[in-house]
Structures are given as structure tokens and as C-alpha cells.
């Protein structure tokens, strides 16, 4: 027997930080100690139990036989009685021939028994991965939904238990200690080495041991034991091919295996992970699944792949060892194995593995054709990151001139906002004067399409004006290019608010793209349809467009990201803010990775508005700042104007004077006001968004006449363009602005006139948010009985109206609430004076004026000057 075998498993280290972490189980109903075999779970439990001898711990080591419910519950009852002789175990009847009561009834009886005990109890079940019997799982499911107060369950397992953990997680009642926590540290490597009798390790050697073993405790022991025999110099070259490791694996893994199983070990080492089916087909054998089960049962360093039942991988050290043995024993077989593996993985839609095996086969033609097929597949599903990852590893000469690689790459770079890289590859492609005559993207107009595609997404509405998009539809003989172009033209019309055209073309594009299998771009066309409906104030149609695809598309895929973006817009407009926020937070990392700017801007702006609503003002502002930095990558004036609009809306809502002034200067809002009277032929979203930002600014400064004139100009332009959703926003702002000088009856008359021009359900959450003060007018109309919205509408927007009621009750005479000084300042506010003018008028400093205004708002139950004006009884003017 070798010294490695003699020393294996004898050295144990006391891992105090892990013991301390495990002791936190006292605070949780359930603790999961989850890690692969050989990670030190059982040793940790032994040490923890030994360090706390006064704690009541019932520990049960499980094996495959315990998956039988009668045996499991019998052993559990015996263990509980062994520690607590008086423990009630009437839930278990050993005299029943078959122990088959329902899991829920057992759980209820057990929970009752645990509730009756004095003091706490830790129930520790080791190797719980062996338990899968439905009745046992049902017991734990039921009991942990309402865990007994005195019971703390600790499960040591190699995989997650099959009972649901969601509720326990959400209730913060679950402690998880996983393989990451159990990884050996540098200090523990040194202590373990000393315990094995080794000499002190250098930092470099200790780091190398950790890197090679991935912190796996058993692997660390093997490495250190190998160093005991051959010296520490062996650690620098330590791998699965090390002589000591070869000796160990030769004895522990290969020695004594039948030839069929030995061949399976050697040949399957070409895989990163594998199952029985792939071994049968690629290795050209049969019965592999049963052999793999046999190997797994022996725990011969073959580890299950998490989340993929029946799939396995070798530990890195064993993997190295087996690959080296294969090269020695069967070198002529390796290339054929990789060729067959490439074809297998490609047929089973595992493109990354297919490419790796094609590359390792040494067959350049196979590798190139596999790349072309994978790039085409990834562009269809929107997996741009995978295209970019592989292109970064390729020699550039392989891409240049290859249309079937370059075209998907350029599209992926464009939609991932890597515009300079896209330009580089496009210019290189143009050097090929003659396009290829065969291939997926062989067409005379491919370069023209890629040029327009890049320009459109890089420059947004500044897309060069002489671009003849129709040329691609009429001239290109390539069906994919025609379909792509149809979607591009639809997006172009959406950008310019030609909504009917955008709807018509996007609907056609989606139909064609779906038939061609371009799922991502079909979803993008669907998002254009939803956004067009929203702009047209047709929220029902937008919802119907989004709802089914959102539910049917696999979650977290690129296509789902597009549908989810449309979904969150609908949720927000429907005032389902908690749901919208959760979806936004789920989308944020996905759109950051790779997504078109339209999607990024929508998610960022919506989440910022939601954060502001929930009082997270700093987070909301930071999100807008981050979006501004993203927009610097291209020429995105339309999106910048949306940021300006939302930033000013939030600043005015907070009465943040320094930020209001900074934003007005940054976006040159004085010039926006000056140009408002200019007649323009076409609608521009930029002018509208900057215009609304200027309206907020002017209103805050008390320049109501100027704000009204600007709104009149915006409404005229929006009505000419037929953009009802945005026209309603401006008209609602004008309604609120005029209400300050109107009697209650006139206010109600004006509101009813607005609702006669627009459907009531068009007044959605976005309208209330972008027209501050509108909710107060709705409240007054509902209270007076002049407006009787349907019950469904009241239920949907109840929070907005109730908030208005809470913050702005019936008009109040401020003389009953304010001091004389506050009345003087408030009278100036009613006259429309800005804060600086109020300071000069009253002889107070600007800081003192702001302080008084803050007190005034608080006493009146409002948050800004617009709400304060609306709070007043009509035409009430007073002198203190």
C-alpha cells in the first residue's frame, strides 16, 4: 500500500470559521450544508457537535436504504427517543405491517411533538441526497412551511432537496452553507500540510494547490500527500498527470475495473460532461447508462452535474489523468472521437460543446462549417454574447471574407452596442468586391443591409436621411435580408412616431420572421407593435400583444427579455407597481449584458421612476446617470431627451433647487422655450420631451404663462402627428396649470372636456405621473360626484386617488394652519413668484425661504408648489 493510500483521509483540520457559520443554524428553522463528496461535510458536523456537548443534537447518517419510508421514520424515531426518552413518537406505529399514513398527517403529529419539548433541538440528517421518497419529502415540505419554534433542521447533502424552498427563502428562514463556503482556504492548506507532516509551503505552492484542486478538500490532501513523497517542487507541476496522482488514481479508480468500464473511463474523458446516450453514440458502444450508474455508486471521482439528472463530469485531477492515459493508449482514436462528439452536440443543440470538439478534432473544414451553423442559430435566438465570445477567440482571417461568419457577427456587435467593432468588420467585408455565390448570407445587398443596420442602431433618429430602406425590400434576393429590413423600417417609423406605418410593417415583419425561424427579431417586431399601441393610447391592444408571448417564451432568454420589456410597460401603466418593479429588477442584468438601446432605455427609465415612487431617490437618480453614460456610446438624442424629461420631473417633485437649475442649464431649456414658437413640419420626440422638461421647470419657477404657451405649442404638434398618448400628457399638464386660476366648477368642466376627447382608460399611471396635480383633480371630481369612473378603473387606480386624498384633503384656509411669516411667503407663492423672488420680496435668505416652504408643504399635506396651489380654495387671496 502506498504512502498516499495510507495517509489519505487521516489528517483533519478544525475549521473554526465554518463551525461558527454552522452554529448560526440556531437562528434558522432549516440549514442546508450542500457540497459534493469529499468536501468535508461530515467532518464539519462531527467537530461542530463535539464543540457544543450541551446542545441537544439528534444526528442520523443516511444511506440509500433510508429512502424507504418505514425504515427512515423508524430510524428517526429511535434516534429522537435515544436523546429524549420522553419524546412523543405516536406518529410512528412500528406494529403496522405497512407504514403508510399521509405525509401531512405525520408532519402535523411530528410538529406537535416538537412543540411540546423543552428547549431547542437540532435534527441533523447527513447524506440527505439519498432521500427522494415522496412521503418523506411531503413530511418535510409540510413541517417546514410552519416550522416548530424549537426545532432546527440541518441537512447535509450533495444536492438540493426536492421539497420547495421558495417560501422558506422569502421568509428568511433558510441558512445555506455550500461548496463555495467549504472550499479550503490558504491558511487551511498550511494547517493541513502540517497535520500530514509536511514542511512549510511557499505562498506560490499553496496558491497552485488551491487552483488545481478548486479548493476541494480531498484533492488538496492528495496534492499534499504527493508532495510528501516527491518534495514540494512537485506542486508547481501538480495535475492529474503527476506521478503520485497517477499512482493514486491507478489504485483507486482504474485498478480492478473490467475492460468495458475501463474503456468507458478513458474514452469519455474527451467530454467535459456526459451521459449514457452520448457515450453510446460517440464511443460507439451500448449500455453506458448502467455502467455510469455503477461508477457513480462507487463514487470514483465522477461527480453529478447539478440540475442535469443522469449527467456526470470527472473531477479536474481525474480528468487530466484520464486524458493523458487516452493519449498514451489510444492516440489514433482521439480525432475521430472529437468529430463524432461535435456532430452529436450540434444535433442536440449544445453549440458550445460542438465547437470545442470540432476545434479539437483538427478538422478545419468541420470547425468552420460548425461555426457558420452556430452563428446562424445564435443570431436567430438573439444569443449575441455567444457570437462575440467565440469571435474573440478566432483568427481574424477566418472571419474576413466569410459572409456567413461576418454578417451574424456584425449584427450581433451592432445590437450589443459595440459599434466600432461592427464598423471594423463591415469595412473589411466590403473589401471583398464580389460577394459569394453560395451561403446563408450570399447576396449582393448584404453589405448594404449591414451598413443601414449599423447606422440605424448607432444613430437612432439621426439615422442618415438618404438611406433608401425600401431598396432592400425591392432589390435584395435574400429573404432574411428582406425580413430584417421590414423590421428595421418599422422601428424607424416608431422612432419618428409614424405609428400606423410602424404597426403595419412590424406586424408583417413579425409574421415573416417567425416563419423563417428568426425568433429574436420576431420578438423585437412584437415589442415595436406593443410600443406603437401604447403611443396610440391603445393599452388593451398592447397588453393583448404581449401577454401570451411573455408567458410562452422560455424565461431569461433574449426573446423573453423583449417580451418582458413590453410586459413591464403594461404593468406600470396599469398601476401594478410592485410587479413592474420585480420584473424591472429581473431584466436589468439581462439588458446590460447585450440588448438594443430601446430596451435598455425602457427598463432603466421605468425602474428609475418606480424607485422614485417608492422613495428611493438616490437610487433613482443614479440609474438615470448610468443610463446617460450608456447613451454616450452612440448618437441617441431621442433617449437623452427622455432622460432629461424624467430627471427634471423627479427634481421638481423633490423641489431640489440645485438639481433643477443644473438640469435646466445642462439641457439648455431656456433655448427650448425660446424655440417653442417656431413652426416645425414634423413631430419630434426630442422636442416634446425637452419641452415637457421645460414645462416642469417653468411651472416650478412660477412662470405659468410661459409654461402654458409651451404646452399649447406641444399639443398642436402632437395633434398634427396624431400621437394621442403624448398629446394627453401635455393636455393634462395644461389642465392642471389652468386649474390654479379656476373655480371648482370650471376645473371640473375642463376635466370632463378632457375626458370627452380621450377615453377614461387612456388616463393611465404614466399620465398621472407626468402631469403632477392631475390626481387631485380626479379626486375632487370623484368626491363631488361629477365623475363616476367604472369600478374596475377605481380599483386599478385607487392608490393614486387615495394618495391624493391623504396628501390633499378638501381645500383649506391656510390662515388656520400657518404662521404670519409663512402666510406672507405662501401669498408670494400663490402669485407665482420663484424662490429667489420670494426671498427678495420678504427680506429673507434663500435658505430660510426654502425652510419656510418645506414647513408650509408639511402643514398643508402637500409635496410641491403645484399641489399647494391646488390645495387652496378657488380665488382665495389673503394678506397676513
FENVEN-V907423 format. One record per pair of residues at least 4 apart in sequence whose ideal C-beta (glycine too) atoms are under 7 Angstrom apart, sorted by the first residue. I is the first residue (numbers start at 1). J is the second residue. Records with the same first field share a line. If there is no record, write none. Layout:
I=J, J
This chain:
1=5, 6
2=247, 251
3=7, 225, 228, 229
4=8, 225, 226, 244, 247, 248
5=251
7=196, 225
8=221, 225
11=192, 195, 196, 221
12=43
13=188, 191, 192, 195
14=47
15=19, 44, 188
16=20
17=21
18=22, 44, 181, 182
19=23, 44, 47, 48, 51
21=177, 181
22=44, 48, 177
23=48
24=28, 175
25=31, 122, 152, 154, 175
26=152
28=152, 173, 174, 175
29=144, 147, 151, 152, 153, 173
30=144, 153, 168, 173, 174
31=152, 154, 175, 177
32=155, 157, 174, 176, 177
33=41, 154, 155, 156, 177
34=157, 159, 160, 176, 178
35=39, 41, 178, 179, 182
36=158, 179, 303
37=158, 299
38=216, 217, 218
39=179, 182, 216, 217
40=44, 182, 217
41=45, 156
42=46, 126, 156
43=47
44=48
45=49, 59, 124, 126, 156
46=50
47=51
48=52
49=57, 59
55=122
56=83, 119, 120, 121, 122
57=122, 124
58=79, 80, 83, 121, 123, 124
59=124, 126
60=75, 76, 79, 125, 126
61=126, 127
62=66, 125, 126, 127, 128, 130, 131
63=127, 130
64=130
65=71
66=71, 72, 75, 130, 131
67=130, 131, 132, 133
68=72
69=73, 99, 133, 135, 136
70=74, 99
71=75
72=76, 136
73=77, 92, 99
74=78, 92, 94
75=79
76=80
77=81, 89, 92
78=82
80=84, 87, 89
81=85, 87, 89
84=117
87=113, 117
88=113, 116
90=109
91=106, 109, 110, 113
93=99
101=105, 106
103=107, 135, 138, 139, 142
104=108, 138, 142
105=109
106=110, 139
107=111, 139, 142, 143
108=112
109=113
110=114, 143
111=115, 143, 148
112=116
114=121, 148, 150, 151
115=148, 149, 150
117=121, 150
119=150
120=150, 152
121=150, 151
122=152, 154
123=151, 153
124=154
125=155
126=156
127=156, 157
128=155, 156, 157, 161
129=157, 158, 159
131=136
132=137, 162
133=137
134=138
135=139
136=140
137=141, 162, 163
138=142
139=143
140=144, 163
141=145, 163, 164
143=147
144=168
145=167
147=151, 173
155=161
157=161
159=306
165=169, 174
166=170
167=171
168=173, 174
169=174
177=181
179=183
183=215
184=188, 189, 210, 215, 217, 220
186=190, 206, 210
187=191
188=192
189=193, 201, 206, 209, 210, 220
190=194, 201, 206
191=195
192=196, 220, 221, 224
193=198, 201, 224
194=198
196=224, 225, 228
197=228
198=224, 227, 228
199=232
201=205, 206, 232
202=206
203=207
204=208
205=209, 232, 235, 236
206=210
207=211
208=212, 235, 236, 238
209=213, 220, 223, 235, 238
210=215
212=223, 238, 239, 317
213=219, 220, 223, 317
214=316
216=220, 315
217=221
218=222
219=223, 315, 317
220=224
221=225
222=226, 245, 248, 317
223=227, 235, 238
224=228
226=230, 234, 238, 242, 244, 245
227=231, 232, 234, 235
229=244
230=234, 244
234=238, 242
237=242
238=242
239=320
240=245, 317, 318, 319, 320, 321, 324
241=246, 320, 321, 324
242=246
243=247
244=248
245=249, 317, 321
246=250, 321
247=251
248=252
249=253, 254, 318, 321
250=254, 255
251=255
253=300, 301, 318
254=262, 265
257=261, 262
258=262
259=263
260=264, 291
261=265, 291, 295
262=266
263=267
264=268, 279, 288, 291
265=322
266=322, 325, 326, 329, 330
267=283, 326, 337
268=274, 279, 283
269=314, 319, 322, 323, 326
270=334, 337, 338, 341
271=278, 341
272=313, 353
273=305, 311, 312, 313
274=278, 279, 311, 312
275=310, 311
276=280, 288, 289, 292, 310
277=281
278=282, 344
279=283, 285, 288
280=285, 286, 288
281=344
282=337, 340, 341, 344
287=291
288=292
289=293
290=294
291=295
292=296, 312
293=297
294=298
295=300, 302
296=302, 304, 312
301=314, 315, 318
302=312, 314
303=312, 313, 315
304=312
305=311, 312, 313
314=318, 319, 322
315=319
316=320
317=321
318=322
319=323
320=324
321=325
322=326
323=327
324=328
325=329
326=330, 334
327=331, 334
333=337
334=338
335=339, 361, 362
336=340
337=341
338=342, 357, 360, 361
339=343, 361, 363, 366
340=344
341=345, 357
342=346, 354, 357, 358, 361, 366, 370
343=347
344=348
345=350, 353, 354, 357
346=351, 354, 370, 373
350=354
351=355, 374, 377
352=356
353=357
354=358, 370, 374
355=359, 370, 371, 374, 390
356=360
357=361
358=363, 366, 367, 370
359=367
361=366
363=367
364=368
365=369
366=370
367=371
368=372, 398
369=373
370=374
371=375, 405
372=376, 404, 405
373=377
374=378
375=379, 387, 404, 405, 408, 409
376=380, 404, 408, 440
377=381
378=383, 386, 387, 408
379=387, 408, 411, 412
380=517, 518, 519, 520
381=519, 520, 557, 558, 559
382=520, 558, 559
383=387, 558
384=388, 412, 415, 416, 594
385=389, 593, 594
386=390
387=391, 408, 409, 412
388=392, 412, 413, 416
390=394
391=399, 409
394=398, 399
396=400
398=402
399=405, 406, 409, 425
400=428
401=432
402=406
403=407, 435, 436, 439, 441, 442, 446
404=439, 440, 441
405=409
406=410, 425, 429
407=411, 441, 446, 450
408=412
409=413, 425
410=414, 422, 425, 426, 450
411=415, 453
412=416
413=418, 421, 422
414=419, 422, 453, 454, 457
415=457, 596
416=594
417=597, 633, 634
418=422
419=423, 454, 458, 633, 634
420=424
421=425
422=426, 454
423=427, 454
424=428
425=429
426=430, 450, 451, 454
429=447
430=447
435=442, 443, 444, 446
436=442
437=442
438=442
441=446
443=476, 477, 478, 481
445=449, 472, 475, 476, 481
446=450, 481
447=451
448=452, 472
449=453, 472, 476, 481, 484, 485
450=454
451=455
452=456, 467, 469, 488
453=457, 488
454=458
455=459, 463, 464, 467
456=463, 488, 492
457=596, 597
458=634, 635
459=463, 634, 635
460=495, 634, 635, 636, 637, 638, 639
461=495, 496, 637, 638
462=635, 637
463=467, 492
469=485, 488, 489, 492
470=474
471=475
472=476, 481, 482, 485
473=482, 485, 486
476=481, 482
478=482
479=483, 516
480=484, 516
481=485
482=486
483=487, 509, 512, 513, 516, 518
484=488, 521
485=489
486=490, 505, 508, 509, 512
487=491, 506, 509, 513, 521, 524, 525
488=492
489=493, 505
490=494, 502, 505, 506, 509, 525, 528
491=495, 528
492=496
493=498, 501, 502, 505
494=502, 528, 531, 532
495=638
497=535, 683, 685, 721, 723
498=502
499=503, 532, 535, 536, 723
500=504
501=505
502=506, 528, 532
503=507, 529, 532
504=508
505=509
506=510, 525, 528, 529, 532
507=511, 529
508=512
509=513, 525
510=514, 522, 525, 526, 529
511=515
512=516
513=518, 521, 522, 525
514=522
518=522
519=523, 559
520=524, 558, 559
521=525
522=526
523=527, 549, 559, 562, 563
524=528, 562
525=529
526=530, 545, 549, 562, 563
527=531, 562, 565, 566
528=532
529=533, 545
530=534, 542, 545, 546, 566
531=535
532=536
533=538, 541, 542, 545
534=539, 542, 569, 725
535=723, 725, 726
536=724, 725
537=724, 725, 728, 762
538=542
539=543, 570, 573, 761, 764
540=544
541=545
542=546, 570
543=547, 570
546=550, 563, 566, 567, 570
547=551
548=552
549=553, 563
550=563, 564, 567
553=557, 559, 560, 563
554=560
555=560
556=560, 590
559=563
560=564
561=565, 587, 590, 591, 595, 599
562=566, 599
563=567
564=568, 583, 587
565=569, 587, 599, 602, 603
566=570
567=571, 583
568=572, 580, 583, 584, 587, 606
569=573, 602, 606
570=574
571=576, 579, 580, 583
572=577, 580, 606, 765
573=764, 765, 766
574=765, 796
575=765, 796, 797, 799, 800
576=580
577=581, 610, 613
578=582
579=583
580=584, 606, 610
581=585, 607, 610
582=586
583=587
584=588, 603, 606, 607, 610
587=591, 603
588=592, 603, 607
589=593
591=595, 599, 600, 603
595=599, 600
597=601, 634, 636, 639
598=602
599=603
600=604, 630
601=605, 627, 639, 642
602=606
603=607
604=608, 623, 627
605=609, 642, 646
606=610
607=611, 623
608=612, 620, 623, 624, 646
609=613, 646, 769
610=614
611=616, 619, 620, 623
612=617, 620, 650
616=620
617=621, 654
618=622
619=623
620=624, 650
621=625, 650
622=626
623=627
624=628, 643, 646, 647
625=629
626=630
627=631, 643
628=643
631=636, 639, 640
636=640
637=641, 686
638=642, 685, 686
639=643
640=644
641=645, 685, 686, 689, 690
642=646, 689
643=647
644=648, 663, 667, 689, 690, 693
645=649, 689, 692, 693
646=650
647=651, 663
648=652, 663, 693, 696, 697
649=653, 696, 770
650=654
651=656, 659, 660, 663
652=660, 696, 700, 864
653=772, 863, 864
655=864
656=660
657=661, 835, 850
658=662
659=663
660=664, 697, 700
661=665
662=666
663=667
664=669, 697
667=690, 693
668=672
669=673, 690, 693, 694, 697
670=674
671=675
672=676, 690, 691, 694
673=694, 698, 706, 710
676=691, 709, 710, 713
677=713
680=684, 717
683=717, 718, 721, 723
684=688
685=689
686=690
687=691
688=692, 714, 718, 726
689=693
690=694
691=695, 710, 714
692=696
693=697
694=698, 710
695=699, 707, 710, 711, 733
696=700
697=701
698=703, 706, 707, 710
699=704, 707, 737, 866
700=865
701=834
702=832, 833, 834
703=707
704=708, 737, 832
705=709
706=710
707=711, 737
708=712, 734, 737
709=713
710=714
711=715, 730, 733, 734, 737
712=716
713=717
714=718, 730
715=719, 727, 730, 731, 734
716=720
717=721
718=723, 726, 727, 730
719=727
723=727
724=728, 758
726=730
727=731
728=732, 758, 762, 767
729=733, 767, 770, 771
730=734
731=735, 754
732=736, 754, 767, 771, 774
733=737, 771
734=738
735=739, 750, 751, 754
736=771, 772, 773, 774, 777, 866
738=742, 750
739=747, 777, 870
740=869, 870
742=746, 747, 750, 874
743=747, 874, 875
744=748, 780, 874
745=749
746=750
747=751, 777
748=752, 781, 784, 786
749=753
750=754
751=755, 777, 781
752=756, 786
753=757
754=758
755=760
758=762
760=789, 793
761=793
763=767
765=769
766=770
767=771, 774
768=774, 775, 800
772=864, 866
773=777, 866, 867, 870
774=778
775=779, 800, 801, 803, 804
776=780, 804, 808, 867, 870
777=781
778=782, 787, 801
779=783, 801, 804, 805
780=784
781=786, 787
782=787, 801
789=793, 794
791=795
792=796
793=797
794=798
797=801
798=802
799=803
800=804
801=805
802=806
803=807
804=808
805=809
807=861, 862, 863, 867
808=861, 862, 867, 870, 871
809=861
811=871, 872, 873
812=817, 860, 871
813=873
814=818, 823, 826, 860
815=823, 878
817=859, 860
818=822, 823, 826, 856, 859
819=823
820=824, 880
821=825, 852
822=826, 852, 855, 856
823=827, 878, 880
824=842, 880
825=829, 838, 842, 849, 852, 853, 856
826=830, 856
827=831, 878, 879
828=833, 838, 841, 842
829=833, 838, 865, 868
830=869, 872, 877
833=837, 838, 841
835=839, 846, 849, 850
836=840, 846
837=841
838=842, 849
839=844, 845, 846, 849
844=848, 849
845=849
846=850
847=851
848=852
849=853
850=854
851=855
852=856
853=857
854=858
855=859
856=860, 868
857=862, 863, 868
860=868, 871
862=867, 868, 871
863=867
865=869
866=870
867=871
872=876
